[in-house]
Amino acid sequence: MGKSGDADADGAVAALDIHASADYLLSAYVSGKVVLWELARGSQLRVVTDAHAASVSLVRFSHPTDPVAISVDTRGCVNRITFTKSLFATWAHESECLLDGAAGPIPMLALLRLKRAARRC
């Protein structure tokens, strides 16, 4: 795989997750950085540095088809990061704070994927 930046500044990889499609990999670092990778080419698609001020302890893809992730840091901050492919094949992201850390650390994360019930007439 490619480089995520300055390895000394980023620190160790703290969490990984592979997307259900096997197209993407998420890596999260003790520096708070989250990186979206394309597995086929081993290239970085987007580096997120604005979501966490503390070490990321958990990262999970939360959508079965789109690159949307939930990340948790050691202070208990939980963010949803939505990655989008924009014009000219560049990638963007939007971070949304779900929990601000006031409740304290979150030791585990389980994502529930609910299936829609069939409509009946």
Secondary structure as the mmCIF struct_conf table of DSSP 4:
data_model
#
loop_
_struct_conf.conf_type_id
_struct_conf.id
_struct_conf.beg_label_comp_id
_struct_conf.beg_label_asym_id
_struct_conf.beg_label_seq_id
_struct_conf.end_label_comp_id
_struct_conf.end_label_asym_id
_struct_conf.end_label_seq_id
BEND BEND1 GLY A 5 GLY A 5
HELX_RH_AL_P HELX_RH_AL_P1 ALA A 7 ASP A 10
BEND BEND2 ALA A 12 ALA A 12
STRN STRN1 VAL A 13 ILE A 18
TURN_TY1_P TURN_TY1_P1 ALA A 20 SER A 21
BEND BEND3 ALA A 22 ASP A 23
STRN STRN2 TYR A 24 TYR A 29
TURN_TY1_P TURN_TY1_P2 VAL A 30 SER A 31
BEND BEND4 GLY A 32 GLY A 32
STRN STRN3 VAL A 34 GLU A 38
TURN_TY1_P TURN_TY1_P3 LEU A 39 GLY A 42
STRN STRN4 SER A 43 VAL A 48
BEND BEND5 ASP A 50 ALA A 51
BEND BEND6 ALA A 53 ALA A 54
STRN STRN5 VAL A 56 PHE A 61
BEND BEND7 PRO A 64 ASP A 66
STRN STRN6 VAL A 68 ASP A 73
TURN_TY1_P TURN_TY1_P4 THR A 74 ARG A 75
STRN STRN7 CYS A 77 LYS A 85
HELX_RH_3T_P HELX_RH_3T_P1 LEU A 87 ALA A 89
STRN STRN8 TRP A 91 ASP A 100
BEND BEND8 GLY A 101 GLY A 101
TURN_TY1_P TURN_TY1_P5 ALA A 102 ALA A 103
HELX_LH_PP_P HELX_LH_PP_P1 LEU A 114 ARG A 119
#
